Amino acid sequence: MVISSYSPHFGEEAPLVGRHGSGTIFFAYCNLRCLFCQNYTISQLGEGSAVDREELARMMLALQAKGCHNINLVSPTHVMPYILDALELAVSMGLHLPLVYNSGGYDSVETLKLLDGVVDIYMPDMKYSDAKIAEQLSGIKDYPTVNRAAIKEMHRQVGDLQIDKQGIAQRGLLVRHLVFPNGLAGTKEIVSFLAKEVSTDTYLNIMAQYHPCHKAFDIPQLSRSVSNEEFYQAIELAHQQGLNRLDKDNFMPPLRLILR
């Protein structure tokens, strides 16, 4: 496995961060090839250091010792067999934190079924509702079909997000949806799917932090940040479908709105 970094992270969703942070482990490489990736040096160039199962287990235990509320595996899909190997060792050494599976949402149901009873919190992206756009921007086929099947399987395993009295997530599904300019993400279809085919109690983080990176400057429809109108329209679409568990603590209006 190649790992870029591991540390308590305070920029994740509020139920994961709490007071002491989410124990994030960033794996290099990814099963998506997003032209706009803000971390492409990690996800596509493989920036990081190779580690074995013992080193990864020690990282998990170190994050637990620092008081992190969970172990947050970022982009784990392509190395999951090796993670499970390290996890078995870490548990035998005293790891007891909830495990977060933080992916781009392009996960096979077959893989996810192997994780039933292992993963406590699933945090997938729902990036696109249009397969053609997904293939153009992320180099993958049938994203909506694969993604929706994955979301259903994740929810089947862990249900809606459960948060304790201290506001810390213990188990469940947390979905991320990044708003793109010019409606490229297909927000209306995504929130409709979540409300009608998953649960109206789905915990959804609608994110506004898109800005052009990597190769996005060369794509006219992606060459600007999201407008405040586009962002708040996405929130309204979620409300219209009855989705009210939105991560408002992490709502980040575009800079020009803050400066007004």
Phi, psi and omega in degrees: 000145174249125182242130180281316181194164171212136183185164169295131185242131183248010180257007179275183180297148186307316181294343177269329188279313182054222180266334190245003174092162175265130183280085187274138173236114184266113178272137177285155183073168188197155178270009171245158177231060186294128181291344184251011189302129180282344180239039187296335178295334176271308189286333185239332179263350175076030180297124180155191182234140179287137179226157175256183186298323181294318180294318179295318177301318179294325177298315179300315181292326178294320178293321176297319180296333179279357177094009179301150184274347182196168171254116189252105182271110186262122184058060184266350194308313188284349180235021186300322178302321180288325177296317180299322178298314179291324181296320178302317178293315182298319179295321179294340180260005173114007177291132182220007183284155172300144181257128181254127177257104190250098188231171176283001177083007179258071188237138178281147177298325180300316178295315183297325179296331176290341183263359180299122183091352179258310180277134179266320184230122174262131178229078180269158167278151159240097190274318188221152170249000181240122184295323182294317179295319179300318180291322180292319188264337182233001174067031183229154182258147171057035183304310183301319180295311179296315183298314182292322176296321179295316180299318179297318180293319177301315181293323177301321183285316191240348178072195179290157184296128178254128184238133183279183184294340177271002179083018183257131179292136180246327185194150173127186184256131175231119185255138175251139176222114180271125179280127176259157173294156174061026174066022186293337183281337182071048185303318184303315181291325181291313181291329176295317178300313182299316183291320188268332187242353178241280179189140174287350175266013177299131176278117188236127173255107175270117190255139184248008190275011179301133168212153186298131176217168174055247183260006185293334180296338181269000181247107187310319183287345181248004191274011177223164177285169177285137178280158177297328178296317179296320181295310183288336173294321178297319178297317181296321178299321178295316178298320180299332179271002179087013177271107185243356176269075182255144183280077184292335180296335183256007178293123183238096178300150177304153187303323183294334176287321179296325185280350182288000000 
